Each structure stands twice: as structure tokens, then as C-alpha cells.
Amino acid sequence: MGRTNSVATHPQVARINSMLDDGVTYAEIARTVGGTSTASVGRYAISRKGELAKLIDGEPTTANVIARLLEAADHARDARRHAKLTGSPVHQARMIKSESDVLSKLIDELGVTDMSIAEYLADIEIFTQAVHVMIRDDAHAARALLTAVEQFPELDQFARTLATHLEVLR
């Protein structure tokens, strides 16, 4: 689905990786290494990170793209229904196509593939195991996690389970 980033196949990719690891800005890398742009270096930097690292750094993740795709699919369905009722499908069809084009571009730029989704799910599984170990071994950390989780209504079920677990440990 996603195309190969030009930086990933660049003859100086090892140097670029080293510069990224050293915290050199994307713009500086693009200026220093020929055949790159700030945007391509940025896309490459995002693509080489694991999904959890992207999440912590506030960068787009596979999960973000999937959530947006689901939202776009819901919107497209609603727009088709609305167009059927109003008798004006042309404007709605153009809007749906425009939104789909943007999302397709986003998928390509972020390199979202079936493999990246599988990697994301594997990362989540390992992360979940790490959280379980932390909860089991450190009640103070588990209470701090519960306090943080309670700020997100979407995690109510997890918060209740965690609270129950903490009660058992007392």
C-alpha cells in the first residue's frame, strides 16, 4: 500500500540514521545530505520508529490512521444517505472523493500496511505485558497509572479492572 521513502533507499541512509539518532533536525539533514528534502527525512524518521515510540512522541500512528479511516467511512456512509434524501449527490460525492484522496495520501505517506498494523498489535501486546508486570510488582506505580487512566473515559473498563486489582493487593 505505502511506497518506499526515498531516504530509506538513499546511498547515505546509514549517515542519515546516525544524524537522526544524534538529534539533528530534519532540515539540517536535508541541507547536509543531497537528494533529500525536509519532508522526506521527516517521513523516514517517523517510519523507522516503533508504534509506541510514535505515540509517546505525539507522532501519527497506525492507530490514528485507522481511527480516521473509520471516521471517514462513517462520514461517507452518512453523506451518501444525505445525498439520497436531498437529491443532490454531486456535491456529496465530490466531498467524499476529496476526503478519500486525503486519507489515501496519508496512508501512503505514513506507510500504513497490513504489516505495520501487525507490528502495532505485537507492540501493544508486549506493552500490555510490561504494564501487567509493573502493576503486579509495584503497587505505587499501579496507583499512579490508575490516576492517569481515570482521566480518559474511554479507559473506564481498564480503570475498574485496575482498581479491583489494587484492592486485591491490599
C-alpha positions as CSV (number, residue, x, y, z in Angstrom):
1,M,0.0,0.0,0.0
2,G,2.7,2.6,1.0
3,R,5.5,3.5,-1.3
4,T,9.2,3.3,-0.3
5,N,10.5,6.5,1.1
6,S,13.4,8.0,-0.9
7,V,15.5,8.3,2.3
8,A,15.2,4.6,3.0
9,T,16.9,3.8,-0.3
10,H,19.3,6.7,-0.2
11,P,23.0,5.7,-0.5
12,Q,23.8,7.6,2.7
13,V,21.0,6.1,4.8
14,A,23.4,5.0,7.5
15,R,24.7,8.5,7.9
16,I,21.1,9.8,7.9
17,N,20.2,7.3,10.6
18,S,23.2,8.4,12.7
19,M,22.2,12.0,12.3
20,L,18.6,11.3,13.4
21,D,19.9,9.3,16.4
22,D,22.1,12.3,17.3
23,G,19.0,14.6,17.2
24,V,20.0,16.6,14.1
25,T,16.9,18.4,12.7
26,Y,15.2,17.2,9.6
27,A,16.0,20.5,7.8
28,E,19.7,20.2,8.7
29,I,19.9,16.6,7.4
30,A,18.2,17.7,4.2
31,R,20.7,20.5,3.8
32,T,23.7,18.3,4.6
33,V,22.8,15.2,2.6
34,G,21.9,15.7,-1.0
35,G,18.9,14.1,-2.6
36,T,16.6,14.5,0.4
37,S,14.0,17.0,1.5
38,T,12.9,18.0,5.0
39,A,9.6,16.3,4.4
40,S,11.1,13.0,3.1
41,V,13.5,13.0,6.1
42,G,10.6,13.6,8.4
43,R,8.5,10.8,6.9
44,Y,11.5,8.5,7.1
45,A,12.1,9.4,10.7
46,I,8.5,8.6,11.6
47,S,8.6,5.3,9.6
48,R,11.6,3.9,11.4
49,K,10.1,4.3,14.8
50,G,8.0,1.7,16.5
51,E,4.4,2.5,17.0
52,L,4.7,3.0,20.8
53,A,7.6,5.4,20.3
54,K,5.5,7.4,17.8
55,L,2.7,7.5,20.3
56,I,4.9,8.8,23.1
57,D,6.4,11.4,20.7
58,G,2.9,12.5,19.6
59,E,3.5,11.5,16.1
60,P,0.9,9.8,13.8
61,T,0.5,6.1,14.4
62,T,-1.2,3.3,12.5
63,A,-4.0,3.5,15.1
64,N,-4.5,7.2,14.3
65,V,-4.9,6.5,10.7
66,I,-7.2,3.6,11.2
67,A,-9.4,5.7,13.5
68,R,-9.6,8.4,10.8
69,L,-10.4,5.9,8.2
70,L,-13.2,4.6,10.3
71,E,-14.5,8.1,10.8
72,A,-14.2,8.8,7.1
73,A,-16.1,5.6,6.3
74,D,-18.9,6.6,8.7
75,H,-19.0,10.1,7.2
76,A,-19.1,8.7,3.6
77,R,-22.0,6.5,4.6
78,D,-23.8,9.4,6.2
79,A,-23.1,11.6,3.2
80,R,-24.5,9.0,0.8
81,R,-27.6,8.7,2.9
82,H,-28.0,12.5,3.0
83,A,-27.5,12.8,-0.8
84,K,-30.2,10.2,-1.3
85,L,-32.6,12.3,0.8
86,T,-31.7,15.7,-0.6
87,G,-31.4,14.6,-4.3
88,S,-28.0,16.4,-4.6
89,P,-25.4,13.7,-4.7
90,V,-22.9,15.6,-6.8
91,H,-21.6,17.8,-4.0
92,Q,-21.6,15.0,-1.5
93,A,-19.7,12.7,-4.0
94,R,-17.1,15.4,-4.5
95,M,-16.6,15.8,-0.8
96,I,-16.3,12.1,-0.2
97,K,-13.8,11.8,-3.0
98,S,-11.8,14.7,-1.7
99,E,-11.7,13.2,1.8
100,S,-10.8,9.8,0.5
101,D,-8.0,11.2,-1.6
102,V,-6.5,12.9,1.5
103,L,-6.8,9.7,3.6
104,S,-5.2,7.7,0.8
105,K,-2.3,10.2,0.7
106,L,-2.0,9.9,4.5
107,I,-1.9,6.1,4.3
108,D,0.9,6.3,1.6
109,E,2.9,8.9,3.4
110,L,2.8,7.1,6.7
111,G,3.4,3.7,5.1
112,V,0.4,2.1,6.7
113,T,0.3,-1.6,5.6
114,D,-1.1,-4.8,6.9
115,M,2.4,-5.5,8.2
116,S,2.6,-2.1,10.1
117,I,-0.8,-3.0,11.7
118,A,0.5,-6.4,12.7
119,E,3.7,-4.8,14.2
120,Y,1.5,-2.3,16.0
121,L,-0.6,-5.1,17.5
122,A,2.5,-7.0,18.5
123,D,3.9,-3.9,20.2
124,I,0.7,-3.4,22.1
125,E,0.7,-7.0,23.3
126,I,4.3,-6.6,24.6
127,F,3.5,-3.2,26.1
128,T,0.4,-4.7,27.8
129,Q,2.7,-7.5,29.3
130,A,5.1,-4.8,30.6
131,V,2.2,-2.9,32.2
132,H,1.0,-6.1,33.8
133,V,4.4,-6.8,35.3
134,M,4.5,-3.2,36.6
135,I,1.1,-3.5,38.2
136,R,1.9,-6.8,39.8
137,D,5.3,-5.7,41.1
138,D,4.8,-2.1,42.1
139,A,1.5,-1.1,43.8
140,H,2.6,2.6,44.0
141,A,3.2,2.6,40.2
142,A,-0.1,0.9,39.7
143,R,-1.9,3.6,41.7
144,A,-0.2,6.3,39.7
145,L,-1.3,4.5,36.5
146,L,-4.9,4.3,37.8
147,T,-4.9,8.0,38.5
148,A,-3.7,8.7,34.9
149,V,-6.1,6.2,33.3
150,E,-9.1,7.7,35.1
151,Q,-8.6,10.9,33.1
152,F,-9.7,9.0,29.9
153,P,-13.4,8.0,29.8
154,E,-12.6,5.5,27.0
155,L,-10.5,3.5,29.5
156,D,-13.2,3.2,32.2
157,Q,-13.3,-0.6,31.9
158,F,-9.5,-0.8,32.3
159,A,-9.6,1.6,35.2
160,R,-12.2,-0.5,37.0
161,T,-10.1,-3.7,36.4
162,L,-7.0,-1.9,37.7
163,A,-8.8,-0.6,40.8
164,T,-10.1,-4.1,41.5
165,H,-6.6,-5.5,41.2
166,L,-5.3,-2.9,43.6
167,E,-8.0,-3.8,46.1
168,V,-6.9,-7.4,46.0
169,L,-3.3,-6.4,46.7
170,R,-4.2,-4.6,49.9
